[in-house]
Amino acid sequence: MSLKTPINHDFNIKCPKCEHKLSYNLRLDDLEKVSSKEKPEDTETKYKFISYVVCKNPLCHYDIELKGYIFEYPADTINTIELASIK
């Protein structure tokens, strides 16, 4: 893995249980390489992550699971961070 961790990224998410909206700064320390694809200039690498956050609604406190992907292209540069599922 060539990406330097930890990676910090802000997400706006909605609790799947109570629909409370919250802003969350995700700190990623553990990434798993999923795939690599050759492109004209360099290789694009895809990593997956799983993180957990607790809903800030005082009546809920649901444990939210966040799954997503980070795309590195070119090397050592984050191109995209996307959430694939929130449950």
DRENLUMRO-689206 format. One line per field, with one value per residue: residue in one letter; chain; x, y, z of N, C-alpha, C in turn. Coordinates in Angstrom, 3 decimals. Layout:
N
kedo	A | ...
banu	A | ...
n.x	X | ...
n.y	Y | ...
n.z	Z | ...
ca.x	X | ...
ca.y	Y | ...
ca.z	Z | ...
c.x	X | ...
c.y	Y | ...
c.z	Z | ...
//
This chain:
87
kedo	M | S | L | K | T | P | I | N | H | D | F | N | I | K | C | P | K | C | E | H | K | L | S | Y | N | L | R | L | D | D | L | E | K | V | S | S | K | E | K | P | E | D | T | E | T | K | Y | K | F | I | S | Y | V | V | C | K | N | P | L | C | H | Y | D | I | E | L | K | G | Y | I | F | E | Y | P | A | D | T | I | N | T | I | E | L | A | S | I | K
banu	A | A | A | A | A | A | A | A | A | A | A | A | A | A | A | A | A | A | A | A | A | A | A | A | A | A | A | A | A | A | A | A | A | A | A | A | A | A | A | A | A | A | A | A | A | A | A | A | A | A | A | A | A | A | A | A | A | A | A | A | A | A | A | A | A | A | A | A | A | A | A | A | A | A | A | A | A | A | A | A | A | A | A | A | A | A | A
n.x	0.854 | 0.615 | -0.512 | -0.454 | -1.331 | -2.796 | -5.899 | -7.949 | -11.303 | -14.222 | -17.616 | -21.073 | -23.694 | -26.648 | -28.459 | -29.426 | -31.424 | -32.849 | -32.842 | -31.465 | -29.382 | -25.900 | -22.595 | -19.521 | -16.184 | -14.171 | -11.667 | -9.285 | -7.416 | -6.928 | -6.774 | -7.821 | -6.448 | -8.110 | -8.154 | -6.162 | -5.565 | -4.231 | -3.485 | -3.069 | -1.082 | -0.311 | -0.845 | -4.098 | -5.325 | -7.554 | -8.984 | -10.621 | -12.714 | -13.943 | -15.850 | -17.053 | -19.585 | -21.255 | -24.599 | -25.455 | -27.807 | -29.485 | -31.574 | -31.239 | -28.548 | -27.543 | -25.411 | -23.658 | -22.681 | -20.196 | -19.263 | -16.914 | -14.957 | -11.663 | -9.956 | -6.856 | -4.960 | -2.905 | -0.080 | 0.194 | -1.729 | -4.925 | -7.691 | -10.508 | -12.969 | -15.460 | -18.662 | -20.058 | -22.026 | -24.320 | -25.259
n.y	-1.182 | 2.151 | 4.518 | 7.037 | 6.651 | 7.920 | 8.713 | 11.480 | 12.420 | 14.300 | 13.472 | 13.823 | 12.339 | 10.279 | 8.873 | 5.511 | 4.486 | 6.482 | 8.657 | 10.979 | 13.687 | 14.002 | 15.350 | 13.904 | 13.279 | 11.193 | 8.991 | 7.125 | 4.339 | 1.747 | 0.205 | -1.830 | -3.256 | -3.557 | -3.695 | -3.115 | -1.012 | -0.464 | 2.672 | 5.328 | 7.184 | 6.209 | 3.774 | 3.028 | 2.520 | 0.724 | 0.860 | -0.588 | 0.313 | -0.015 | 1.449 | 2.621 | 4.512 | 6.259 | 7.235 | 10.604 | 11.469 | 11.894 | 10.213 | 7.952 | 6.705 | 4.754 | 2.250 | 2.920 | 1.531 | 2.140 | 1.663 | 1.798 | 3.148 | 4.036 | 5.702 | 5.667 | 7.665 | 9.661 | 7.687 | 7.806 | 9.787 | 10.794 | 10.233 | 9.867 | 9.524 | 7.452 | 6.601 | 3.435 | 2.015 | 2.572 | 1.417
n.z	0.000 | -0.908 | -0.098 | 2.374 | 5.701 | 8.720 | 7.041 | 6.800 | 6.408 | 5.748 | 6.111 | 5.359 | 6.821 | 7.246 | 9.852 | 9.629 | 11.230 | 12.806 | 11.149 | 11.721 | 10.876 | 10.476 | 10.671 | 10.045 | 10.834 | 9.332 | 10.183 | 8.742 | 9.229 | 8.556 | 5.627 | 2.901 | 0.092 | -2.950 | -5.784 | -8.769 | -11.556 | -14.694 | -16.086 | -18.521 | -17.470 | -14.944 | -12.318 | -11.191 | -8.011 | -5.978 | -2.800 | 0.033 | 2.813 | 6.177 | 8.653 | 11.828 | 13.424 | 16.028 | 16.302 | 16.880 | 17.957 | 20.949 | 21.659 | 20.246 | 19.500 | 17.742 | 16.327 | 13.562 | 10.516 | 8.205 | 4.910 | 2.312 | -0.462 | -1.491 | -4.006 | -5.465 | -7.454 | -9.368 | -8.114 | -4.567 | -4.292 | -3.391 | -5.250 | -5.245 | -2.680 | -1.613 | -0.273 | -0.023 | 1.321 | 4.002 | 7.011
ca.x	0.000 | 1.441 | -1.164 | -0.056 | -2.453 | -4.249 | -6.564 | -9.120 | -12.256 | -15.526 | -18.818 | -22.393 | -24.440 | -27.947 | -28.628 | -30.435 | -32.483 | -33.697 | -32.693 | -30.757 | -28.268 | -24.714 | -21.329 | -18.592 | -14.822 | -13.743 | -10.216 | -9.036 | -6.082 | -6.823 | -7.329 | -7.527 | -6.350 | -9.112 | -7.750 | -5.309 | -5.873 | -3.263 | -3.992 | -1.973 | -0.030 | 0.090 | -1.780 | -5.155 | -5.504 | -8.799 | -8.927 | -11.909 | -12.642 | -15.132 | -15.719 | -18.274 | -19.847 | -22.466 | -25.528 | -25.375 | -29.136 | -29.500 | -32.626 | -30.974 | -27.224 | -27.393 | -24.075 | -23.754 | -21.554 | -19.881 | -18.373 | -16.636 | -13.766 | -10.750 | -9.256 | -5.558 | -4.468 | -1.729 | 0.461 | 0.240 | -2.717 | -6.312 | -8.510 | -11.905 | -13.400 | -16.907 | -19.374 | -20.827 | -23.224 | -24.497 | -26.299
ca.y	0.000 | 3.342 | 5.664 | 7.282 | 6.705 | 7.931 | 9.616 | 12.125 | 12.907 | 14.659 | 12.960 | 14.146 | 11.087 | 10.235 | 7.627 | 4.660 | 4.136 | 7.618 | 9.653 | 12.163 | 14.044 | 14.390 | 15.500 | 13.005 | 13.261 | 9.799 | 8.771 | 5.788 | 3.802 | 0.393 | 0.077 | -3.104 | -3.109 | -4.367 | -3.928 | -2.141 | -0.938 | 0.359 | 3.805 | 5.868 | 7.867 | 5.492 | 2.735 | 3.414 | 1.480 | 0.833 | 0.322 | -0.543 | 0.575 | -0.170 | 2.245 | 2.655 | 5.764 | 6.204 | 8.334 | 11.650 | 11.734 | 11.341 | 9.210 | 6.844 | 6.106 | 3.583 | 2.013 | 3.011 | 0.945 | 2.825 | 0.931 | 2.623 | 2.931 | 5.127 | 5.482 | 6.336 | 7.887 | 8.798 | 7.123 | 8.660 | 10.862 | 10.344 | 10.760 | 9.861 | 8.743 | 7.306 | 5.661 | 2.440 | 1.665 | 3.042 | 0.607
ca.z	0.000 | -0.995 | 0.542 | 3.758 | 6.634 | 8.587 | 6.112 | 7.402 | 5.406 | 6.311 | 5.450 | 5.892 | 6.770 | 7.914 | 10.599 | 8.994 | 12.178 | 13.196 | 10.084 | 12.208 | 10.007 | 11.203 | 9.966 | 10.706 | 10.318 | 9.294 | 10.231 | 8.227 | 9.497 | 8.042 | 4.286 | 2.252 | -1.357 | -3.643 | -7.166 | -9.450 | -12.984 | -15.413 | -16.854 | -19.332 | -16.720 | -13.732 | -11.910 | -10.256 | -7.006 | -5.229 | -1.440 | 0.719 | 4.244 | 7.010 | 9.863 | 12.627 | 14.124 | 16.838 | 16.027 | 17.907 | 18.496 | 22.306 | 21.804 | 19.328 | 19.730 | 16.870 | 15.761 | 12.099 | 9.799 | 6.948 | 4.013 | 1.146 | -1.275 | -1.783 | -5.259 | -5.505 | -8.817 | -9.494 | -6.865 | -3.369 | -4.403 | -3.280 | -6.340 | -4.835 | -1.522 | -1.749 | 0.597 | -0.765 | 2.100 | 5.376 | 7.648
c.x	0.885 | 0.792 | -0.705 | -1.301 | -1.975 | -4.718 | -7.782 | -10.008 | -13.593 | -16.657 | -20.044 | -23.222 | -25.759 | -28.072 | -29.713 | -31.593 | -33.422 | -33.676 | -32.110 | -29.567 | -27.092 | -23.519 | -20.303 | -17.233 | -14.301 | -12.224 | -9.970 | -7.586 | -5.857 | -7.542 | -6.933 | -7.535 | -7.305 | -8.648 | -6.810 | -5.634 | -4.864 | -3.988 | -2.819 | -0.804 | 0.536 | -0.938 | -2.806 | -5.366 | -6.768 | -8.626 | -10.330 | -11.672 | -13.984 | -14.870 | -17.069 | -18.370 | -21.145 | -23.309 | -25.486 | -26.731 | -29.217 | -30.589 | -32.351 | -29.685 | -26.991 | -25.943 | -24.199 | -22.489 | -21.399 | -18.906 | -18.148 | -15.323 | -12.960 | -10.022 | -7.989 | -5.112 | -4.114 | -1.231 | 0.558 | -0.736 | -4.123 | -7.113 | -9.955 | -12.066 | -14.916 | -17.454 | -20.187 | -22.097 | -23.143 | -25.598 | -26.053
c.y	1.225 | 4.565 | 5.797 | 7.394 | 7.336 | 8.960 | 10.167 | 12.668 | 13.178 | 14.102 | 13.537 | 12.885 | 11.228 | 8.871 | 6.787 | 4.288 | 5.317 | 8.763 | 10.986 | 12.435 | 14.476 | 14.510 | 14.695 | 13.088 | 11.842 | 9.730 | 7.318 | 5.384 | 2.479 | 0.289 | -1.276 | -2.891 | -4.089 | -4.711 | -2.827 | -2.185 | 0.007 | 1.448 | 4.411 | 6.464 | 7.033 | 4.394 | 3.310 | 2.236 | 1.769 | 0.143 | 0.346 | -0.268 | 0.281 | 0.639 | 2.267 | 3.993 | 5.591 | 7.430 | 9.320 | 12.021 | 11.099 | 10.284 | 7.949 | 6.088 | 4.816 | 3.475 | 1.924 | 2.415 | 1.659 | 1.958 | 1.795 | 2.281 | 4.214 | 4.748 | 6.328 | 6.436 | 9.349 | 8.351 | 8.187 | 9.830 | 10.271 | 11.030 | 10.912 | 9.051 | 8.670 | 6.301 | 4.726 | 2.045 | 2.249 | 2.188 | 0.472
c.z	0.000 | -0.352 | 1.978 | 4.617 | 7.919 | 7.558 | 6.827 | 6.291 | 6.085 | 5.453 | 6.127 | 5.712 | 7.517 | 8.581 | 9.924 | 9.925 | 12.442 | 12.185 | 10.566 | 11.287 | 10.860 | 10.274 | 10.742 | 10.039 | 10.449 | 9.263 | 9.847 | 8.453 | 8.788 | 6.702 | 3.707 | 0.746 | -2.024 | -5.053 | -7.647 | -10.928 | -13.631 | -16.201 | -17.600 | -18.536 | -15.571 | -13.456 | -10.945 | -9.303 | -6.204 | -3.884 | -0.854 | 2.196 | 4.886 | 8.268 | 10.572 | 13.337 | 14.900 | 16.532 | 17.205 | 18.497 | 19.887 | 22.540 | 20.973 | 19.682 | 18.941 | 16.378 | 14.241 | 11.488 | 8.465 | 6.154 | 2.790 | 0.483 | -1.390 | -3.068 | -5.265 | -6.961 | -8.983 | -8.128 | -5.775 | -3.405 | -4.315 | -4.376 | -5.897 | -3.556 | -1.615 | -0.740 | -0.261 | -0.026 | 3.492 | 5.976 | 9.131
//
